[in-house]
């Protein structure tokens, strides 16, 4: 362990790394895995030392777990972990948003520190796992936290109407981690049929309900597996999304001055607001994968695993229902009391990429925030690969939702929902426009199939007819409907030349970084 890591961080990292001893002991090796502070006279570059390095960093970046291996045999010679200090700062920020802990005259709760240290323990265990040769296991969060090799989202419980972080992160090695160590490191007695023994380890794992799917199945936005995802929780994605939205509602209702320390510029409330407003974004991604989803495994002939199964209509419809809750004006509106205490940033505090983008110059733009949040949902549901699968799966099983029916549900939740007045009406316009933009994108996307493009184009024409027949005396809604009709007309005149407005992008979302290409980092 890097002796330069400060306390209590160093102890937390060592505790987490030591979790792997639980797996080795389960495989029969007592006290075989140890973690110690690097001796003063040792060189961390010495190949004899497996190192956990602590890197101070104020910008985004990933933590890594890598190995030096013998190219001839694959033997791991040295494990090398780099952990970035921004991780603990990001978790502390999330805790500030959830707990609003800064009450006048009261000591600051230790809950934030406890949550951040718990995350560091899990992080150390995760990256050390990579040095042991173990890949990401992204279905484990749906299997009772079966592996530290998943990416964990904080588990926030609701107790008596209050948010509770006492079980935010796991405190031990996972059951599937023990399986991987047993399979990879077991030294069988002489005379053992090793192939048969390894096969039995896998079969017992399958019987226990453990699955393994990794990066290629979890990271792409258009991927199809309903249970392989990053930063999600819960056995059923849609149920967890409902819970996460409830957590988000409580956090935003309580949001105010107590989310920042006394003496802090009020404008800095926006830094803490960002992870709360988008608290649901990764569970939205997980739930979207149920729509047009496919339940599959890395199955081998004769191993008894399911191969490639369509989901049930109930699963997909429930997912759509949960997703549509995330674009309701009531979910996206921020309290007036909060909007009144977020001023433009003072001298010396420029805007940066960690903040929400807007269209109102220096002032905080709540309508752009709503547009961004609704775009996250619509862009996932109407992702070309997902839309193509909706068409294909419905053609194979008419009970499953069709692409047409899904688009109709989106219309009913936005354009065709009763027109609201005031702030919620303005948000309704923002969400409806985000839907229109994503549907137009789908209609001309090179990755969309011909039937998908045809359906998207037809639905735009049907929307135009509905809008033209829509009677209203409200000048704002009349202008809005006319503008969308004009946009559809321009699209229909020359789809290839149609230029869409760019919707506001969300700030970088993953708790520590945004680049998805390097698979062996966290």
N, C-alpha and C positions, 0 to 999 in steps of 0.2 A: 504494500500500500504506500502510495506517495506520502511521505512525511510532511509535505507542504500543504496538504489539505487541512483547513482549519477545523477545530472542534466547534460544534458537535457534528459537523458534516463528516469528518473522518471516521468517527465511530459508527455513524449510520451506514456509510459505504462499506465498512468492514463487516458489519452485521449482515448486510444484504448479501455480500459476496459469500459469507459463511453458510448461507442457506443451502448451498450445493452440497455441503457435508451431509445434510439430511438425505439427499438422493443417494450419495455414495454409501451411507450407512444402510439404507434400505436395500442396496445391492450386496451388502455383506462386508463392506470395507469400513472398519471402525477408525475414526479419527484420521482418515487418509487424506482428507481435503482440509487444508489449513490456510488461513489468511493472517499475515503478520505485517507490521510496519517495516519498510525497507531499512536495513541496518545503515548506520551513518557512513561506513566505509565502503558501501556497495555502489556500483554504477547502475542506474536504471536501464542503460542500454546493454548491459551484460545479458547474454542470451540465457544464462542460467536462472534469471529472475523473471517470473511472470508478473507483469506490472499493471497496477491500476493507477492511472495518472489523473490528477485534478487540474483542469485548465481554467484559469480565470478569463472570462469573456463577457463583454457587455452587448455583443451583437448576436443575432440568431446563428445557430449552428447545431450540428448533431453531435451526439455522443457515439462512440464507436467501440466495437469489440472485434478484434482481429487476431490473426495467428500467423506466426512464422512456421511454415511446414516444410518437411523434406519432400521435394518434388518427386523423388523416386518411390517413396512409400506412402506419402500422405500423413506420416506421423507428425503430430503437433509438437514442435520444439519449444516454442515460447508463446504465451498468451500476452496480448497487449491491449489494454483498455484505455480509452481517452474519454473522460467525463467532463462536460462543460458546466461552468458555474451558473450559466443563465437558466438552467433547468430549475434550480431551486427558487430563483427569482420569479419565474413564470408561475410556478405552483403557488407561491406566496401571493401573487397578484390575483389568481383565481380564488384563493381563500378569502382575500380582502373583499372581493365582490360578493361572495356567498354569505359572509358572516357580518359585514358592516360592523367591524369590531371596535371602532374608535369612539367610545362614549366618554363625554366629558366627566372628569372626576373619577373614572374607573380605570383600573389597570387593564392593559391589553391582554386578551385571552391567549393562552398558549396553544389554542387549537390550530392556528395558522402554522406555527413552527412544527407542531406535531405532524400535520398533514404533509408539509414540505419534506420533512425528514423521512416520513414513511415512503414518499415517492422516491427519494434517493436510495433507500434500501432496495426497492424494487428495481430501480435503474441499474444499480450495481449488479444485482443478480442477473438481470437480463443481459447486460453486456459481457459479463463473465461467461454466461451460457454460450455466447457466440464463440468465445475463445476455446470452449470445450468442443466446438464443432457442431453446435446445434442451431438450426435455422428457426425463423419466425414460425409460430404456430397460431394462426389467426382465428381459429374457431374456439379457442380455449376459454374466451370470455363468456361464451354461451354455455359452457360446460363446468359451471361452478369454479371459475378461475383455475382451470386445470394446469395452466403453464404460465411461468413468468416470461415466456418468450412471445406472448401476445403484447400488444400495446394497450396499456390500461388507461381508461378514462376514470376520473375520480367518482367513486360511488357516494352519492349524497342521499341520505335518508331524511325522511320528514317525520319528526316526532313532536306531537302536540302543536302542529303548525309551524314549527321551527326547523331550520336546516341543520343537519347533524353530520359532521365529517369524521366521526370517530372510527368509521370503517372505510375510509376513502380508498385505501390501498391494502392489498393483502400483506400478511406478515410472515409468510412462510413459502417454501418451495411448493410447486404444484404437483398433483398426483401424476400428471402426464410427464412432467420433468423426470420423475423417478423412473418411468418407463423408458425414457430416452437414455438415461444414464445406464440403466440395466442392459439395454440393447447394445449400447455403444462401448461399454467398458467392462462388461462381465467377463471374468476369466473362468471359464468352465473347467471342472475337474477332468483329469485324463480319462479318456474313454467315452466322453460325452459326444453325442452326435450334435455338433454345433449348429448346423443348419436347422435341424429339428428344434433345438432349444430356442434359437432366435425366432423361429416361426411361432412357437408357443407363446413367447413374450408378446408378439404382435397380436396374436389371436386373443389372448387374455385381455389385452388393451382394448380391442374392439368390443369384446363382450362387456367390458366395463363402461362402454359408451364413449370412449375417446376417439376423436377424429383428428386428422392432420391436414390442413390446407395452408399454403404459405402465400408469398408475396404476389405471385401472378394471379391469384384468385381473389385477393383482397384489395389491392391498390387501384387497379383501373376503375375509373368512374362508371364505366359501362359494364363492369363485371356482374356476374349473375348469381353467385352463391349467396343464399340468404343468411348464412351464419359466419362467413369469413370476412372480417372487416377490422379496420384499425380504430382504436379509441371508442369502442362501443361496449355495452354491458347488457346483461340480461339474456334469458333463454330465448325470448321472442322479441325481435327488434321493435315491432310496433308497440308492444306493451311498455317497453323501456322508453320509447319515444314519448308516450303519454306521460310517463313518470318524469322524464327529464323536462318536459314542457311545464309540468306542475312545479318542479324545482325552480325553473327559470321565472315563472310567474311570481313566486314568493320572493326570489332574489330581487327582481325589478320593483316589486311593490315596496320592499324595504330599502331600496337604493336611495342614498342621499348623502348628506355631509359626513355621516359616520363611516363612509367607505374610504375616506382619506384622512390622514393624520392632521391634527390641528396645526395651523400655520402653513398648510400646503395650498398653493393656488387652486381656487375652485375649478378652474378649467381642466385640471388634471383628473377630475372625476371621469373624464372621457376615457382615459387609459384603463380604468377599472371597469368601466361600462362595457367596453368592447367584448371581453370574454364572457360577460353575462348575457349580452344581447344575442350573441351567437353561441350560447352555451349548448344549443341543441344540434349544431351543424353536423357533427359526426354521427349522431344517432339518426339524423335525417338521411345521411348517406347509407347507413346500414339498412334502414327501413326501405329505402328506394330499391334496394337489391331484391326485395321480396317481389316487387312488381316485375312481372316477366322473368321471375327467378327460376333457377334450376338447382335442385339438390343433388349433388354428385360427390364422388370420392376419387382418390387416386386408386381405383380398384384394380386388383389383379384377377386374372381368371381363376375361379375356384376359391377366392378368399372370403366369400360371403358378404362382402360390402355392397350397399346399394351403388348403382352405377350412375344413372342419370335420370332423375325422377322429376316430373313436373310438380309444381306445388298445388295446393288445393285452392279452389275459388275463395274459400273463407279466408285463407291466409292473405291472399293478394288484395281482396276487398278491404280487409281490416287494415292492411298497410296503407292503402290509398286513403282511407278514412282518417288515419292518424296523420298522414302527411298533409292533408288538406287543413287540418287544425292549425298547422304552423303558418299558414298564409292568411288567417283570419285577421281583420283589422284589430279586433280586441286583443289578439296575441302580439301584434306588432306595434301597437300604440304605446308610447312611453307616457307616464303620468305627467300632467301639466306641472306638478310640483317639482319634478326632476328637470324638465326643460327650462324652468325658470332659474336654475342654479348652475347651468353649464354655460359660462360666458365664452366669448372668443379668447384665444390664448394670449397671455401677457407677453411683454417684451422679453426676449430671450428664450421663449418656449415655442419654437416653430412646429408646424405640423409635420408628422412623419408617417411612415408606412404602417405603423401599429394602430393608427386611428382610422375611423370610418371616413370614406370619401363623401363629398357632398357637392351640391350645386348652388350653395348660398354664400359662397366666398368665405369670409372669416367665421361665420356663425355655424353652430352645429345644425345639421340638416336631418331632422327625424324622418322626413319623407324619403330621402335617399337611403337611409338605414333600412326602412321598410322595403324599398325596392330591392336592395341588396339581399336581404333575408329571403324574400319571396323568390328571387332569381335562383338562390341556392336550391330551393325545393323544385321549382319548375325545370331548371336545367338538368336536374337528375332524372326526373320522371320522363322528360322528353329527350333524353340522351339517345342518339340514333340507334346504338346497339340495343338499348332497352326497348325502344319503340318497335324496332324490327322483330324482337322476340315476342312482344305482345301480339303482333300480327301473326307470327308463326305459331305460337302456342295456342292461340284461339282457333286457328285453322285445324289444329290437331285435337283440341278439346273445347267444344263450343261453350262449356260451362265457365271457362276461364274468361276474365275480362278482355274485351277487344280493345284495340287502340282507339277506335271511334268512341267507345263507351267511356274510356278513361279521359279523353279530351272533353267529352260532354260534362263529366264530373268536374273537370278543371274550370270549364265555363260557368257551371252552376255555382261554384265557390267564389267566383270573381265577378265577371261581367254581369251574369244573370242573377247574382245575389241582390236582394233589395238595395237600391241605391241609398247610401248613408249620407248624412249631412256632416258638415264641420270637419274636424280632424280625422275621424274614422273614414269619412267619405274621401278625403284626400289620400289616405292610405289605400283605400279600395281602388282608386285610380292608379296608384303606383303598382299595386300587385297585379291588376289587370293588364297594365302595360308590359310588365315583366313576362306575363303569360303570352301575350301577343308576340313579343319579341322572340321568345323561345320557340313558339310554334312556327313563325316565319323562318327562323333558322333551320328548323327540322325540315321544312318543305323544300329547301334548296341544298341541304347538306349532302356532300358527295358520298358520305358513308351511310346515308339512309337508303333503304331499298326502294324500288319503284312503287310498290304498294304503299309503303309508309309515306313517301312524298305525295302520292295521290290522295291519301286520306287527310294528311295535313293541309294540303291545298284546298280540298273540299271543305274542310272544317273552317278555314279562313273565309271562304265564300259564304258559308252558312252564317258565320258570325256577322259578316257585313250585312246580310239580309236582315238579321235580327236587329242590329243596331239602327239600320235605316227605318225600320218599322217601329222603333222604340219611341214612345211619346213621353215627353217631359217638358215641364215649364221652367225647370231649373236651368239657368243660363250656363252654369259651370258644367253640368252634366251634358247639356245639349252640345256645348262646344267640344267636350271630351269625346262624345260619340261621333261627332262629325270628323274629328281629327283621326280617330281610329279607322273610320270608313275611308278617309283620304289615304291613309297609309296602306290599307289593303288594296285600294285602287292602284296605287303606284306599284305595289308588289305584283299585282296581276298584269299590269301593262308590260313589265319587263323584269321577271324575277331575277335574272342574272345580273342586272344592273341596279337592283334595289339596294339602297344603302340604309342600313339600320342604325339607330342610335346605339351607342355603347352603354350598357348598363353599368352602374357603379359596382366595382369589384370589392369583395370583402377583404379586410386585412388578412395577412398571413394567419392561417388557422391552426395548424398543428402546434401543440404546446411548445415546440422548440424549433421548428423549421417548416419549409414548404416544398422543398425539392423531393420528388418521390422516386428518383431514379436509383439511388443507392440503397439496396435492400438490407444491408447489414449494418444498420445504425438505428438509433432510437432517439 
